[in-house]
Amino acid sequence: MNAWMQTIGIDGLKPLLATLVLPPMPWLLLILLGGWWLRRSRPLGRTLLLTGVALAWACWTPAGAEVATRWLLDPPPPLRDPARFVKTTPPPNGPTLIVVLGGGRREAAEYDEVSLNLISIERLRYGIWLSRETGWPVAFTGGLSPGSQGGPSEAAIATRIARDEFRHPLLFAEDRSRDTHENALRTVDMLRTQPVARVVLVTHDEHMPRALRHFHRARDAAGLHFDLLPAPVGITEKGDDWVLGDYLPSALGITRSRYAFREWLAWLVGA
């Protein structure tokens, strides 16, 4: 899918296409369609209208976003107590490397420079924490996403933040990838000269299934042999501890819903 979009020259339209197909746009269109059909067929129009409102409400709530994430993606569980994991799990026949996947940049006026966005910062922070808990080195992969207007790559920014702010330098940083597919290809290519027995993959839980698929494929295509251990971040585990606010629309709800549907659609089309 990525190669096809690049071939016909619409790779930079990914953000626009995502806006058109991700919630809440489909539900808003359903509401508008229902309102239009009310004049022609009141029962059908009412059904479309109420369905659109119900879906929009559900997708705007944290509870609805959680259900969508678990049902559509079924992400792996968190890597609990990594220090204990190191002590109790038989070590692989070779070194372990933590690989953090970039998730975007932002213009940070408060720093007067381009910085990592909240998604990337959360991943980098967790990757460095894992490194300190386990002693495993950490690497970062991320260049410029499609549609970016130049400037420093995510990897360059992550290298600076890891060194200057976390005081925990990266082992290496891959700075040419534009998406998850290239994250995997280019990182695995770099591992040809830095053999490892296990890669601990750090990304958000919604993104983890697709990231694992790409890394499995890239590893197998390269003829390398290392285990992949998911270490997802951004996990919500409430169990039965839901409160009224979790069923009300919120910015958090729509953000998580969009992310879940985006990853689901990307999985379906092989992106």
N, C-alpha and C positions, 0 to 999 in steps of 0.2 A: 504493500500500500504506500509506504513512504517513497520507495523508488518510483512508483507510478506517478505520484504527485510531483516529484522532482523532475521527472522526464517531461511532463507537459507544462512545467513552469508555474504550478500553483501551490508550491510548498509553503510560500509565505502567507497563503490564505487560510492556513489551519486555524488561527485564532478566530477569524470571522466565521468559518464554517462551524466551529465548535459553538459559538454564540447562537447560531441559528437552530441548532439541533438539541442543545442541552436545556434542561429546566432553568428557568420557568417558561421559556419561549413556547414549547409545544403545548403546554397547558393554557397559556394565554391565548394562543391561536384557537384552541378548542373552545375556550370561553367565548371568543369573538364569533366563531362559527355557530355556536349554540344560540347566541343572541340574534344572529342573522336568520337562523332557521326558525326562530320563534314565530316569525310572520308567515311562514309557509306551513310548518307542521309544529304545532305547539308541543305535543308529547316528545317528538324527536329533539326539538330545540331545547326543551327543558332538561332532557336527559344529557345532552351534550354539555349544556351549561353547568349543571350540577356536577357532572363528572369532572369537568375541567377545574371547577372550584375545589372539589374534594382532593384531586391530585395535586393541585397547586398548594393547598393547605398542608397536605402530608409532606410534600417535598420541602416546605419551608420550615419544618419543625426538626429539632434535634432527634426526636424519637423516630420520625420517618426516615431521616438520613441514616440513622443507625440500622434500621431494618433494610433499607436499600443496599447499604454496604455489605451486610452479612449475607443477604439473599442473592444479590447479583454477583458478588466477587468472592465470597468465602475466603478472606485473607488468612494467612497463617497466624498462630498465636505469638505473643511477644517472647523474646529471649529472656527468661527470668533468671535473676541472680547469676550474671555472667561469671563472676569470680568463682562461685561454686561450680558452675558448669565446667570451667577449666580444670578444677581439681578432681571432679568426679567422672568426666567423660574421657575415654581413651584418646590421647592426642593422635592426630593424623600423621602419616609418614612424610612430614615436611612442614614448612611454615604455614601459618594462618595469616591472612590479610583481610582487614576491614575495608570495604569499598563503599563510599558514600556517593549516592547519586544526586546530582544537582537538580534543583526544581525551579530555577528562575532567578532573575535579578530585579532590582528596583532602583529608581533614582532616589537617593537618600539625601535630601536637601540639608538635613540636620548635620550630616557629616561632610557635605559639599563634595560628594563623590558617589559613584555607583556602588551599591552594596548588594549582598544577597537578600532575597525576599524572605518572608517569614518561614516558608516551607523549607527552603535551602538551609537557613540558619538552624532550624529545629533538627534537621537531619545531621548537619555537621556537628552540632553540639552533642548529639547522642553518639555519633561515631567516635568523637574524641573521648567521651565518658567511657564508652566501651573499651577503648584503647587503654585508658588508665586503669580500668578494672581488671583487664585481662593480660596486658602487656603486648597485645597484638598491634602491629603498626597499622596506620590508617592511610588510605588514599582517597582521592576525590575525582569524580568524572563529571564534566559539564563544560560545554563551550558556549555558543550563542544560539538561542532558540530561533526557529523560523520567524521572520518578521522583525528581528532585532536590528537596531540601527547602529551597530558597531559598538566600540568601547571594549573594556576589559572582559575577558571570558569569566564564566562562573568559577572555573578552576583557579584562575589568577586571583580572583577576589577571595575565594576560600583559602588559598595558600597564605595570603596576607593575614586574614582573620585568624586562622589557626596559629600562625607564628606570633603575631603581635598581640592578639587579644586573649587567646587561650594558652599561649606559651606551650604549644604542642605541635611542632612542625609535622607536615604530611610527609609520608614516604615518597609519594609522587602524585602528580595531578595531570589528568588527561584533559586537554583544553580544546579539542576540535569537534566533539560530538554535538549534534543539534537536537537529538531526541533520544528516547530510551533505546531504540534499536541501535543507534550509533554508540550510545554509552557502552552497551555490551560488546559490540564489535571492536571498538578501539581499545577498551580496557583489556579485553582478552588478548588482543594483539600485543599489548605492552607486557602481558604476563608471559609471553613466549621467552622473553629475556630475563624475567624475574619469576621463575617457577614457584608455585605455591601448591599446597595440598588441600587447602580449604579457603574459600572466599566467604566472608560474612557480609551479606548484602544489607545495606541500610537505606531504606526509603520508607515512605508512608505506607500504612497497611493497605490502603485502597490501591496503591500503585504496585505493591509487592507481587501479586500474581503475574502481572504482565512483565515486570522486570525479571522475575525468575525465568519466565518462558524465553525471553530474549537471551539471557545469560546462558541458559542450558543449550540453546541452539548455537550460540557463538562458540561456546566451549567445545561442543561436539564437532562443529564444522572445522575448528582449528586443530582437532585431534589432541586436545589437552585433557588431562585427567585430574580434576580437583572437585571436591565436594562444595555444594552451595548451601549455606546456612542462612535462612532469612532472619533478620533482626528488625522488624517493623517498628515505626514510631507513630505517634499521633493516635494511639489506640484508646477507644472508649469502652470500658467494661463496667457497665452499671448493674448488670443483672436485673434484679427486680427493684432497684432503687431509683425508679423514675419519679419525677415530681411534676406538678402541673405545668411548670414552665417549659418542660421538655416537649409538651404537646402543643405549644403555641409557636407561631411563626417567629423566626429570628434570623439575623444575619448568619449566625453559625450554622443554622439548619440548612439554609439555601446554599451556603458555601460547600458544606460537606455533601449535600445531595448532588450538586453539580459535579463535584469531584468523583463521586461514585459512578454516576451515569457516564461521565467522560471516560473513565477507565473501562467501564463495561463496553461502551461502543468501540473504544480503541482495541479492546481484546477481540471483539467480534470481527472487525475488519483487518485484524492482523497488524495493526500499527505498532 
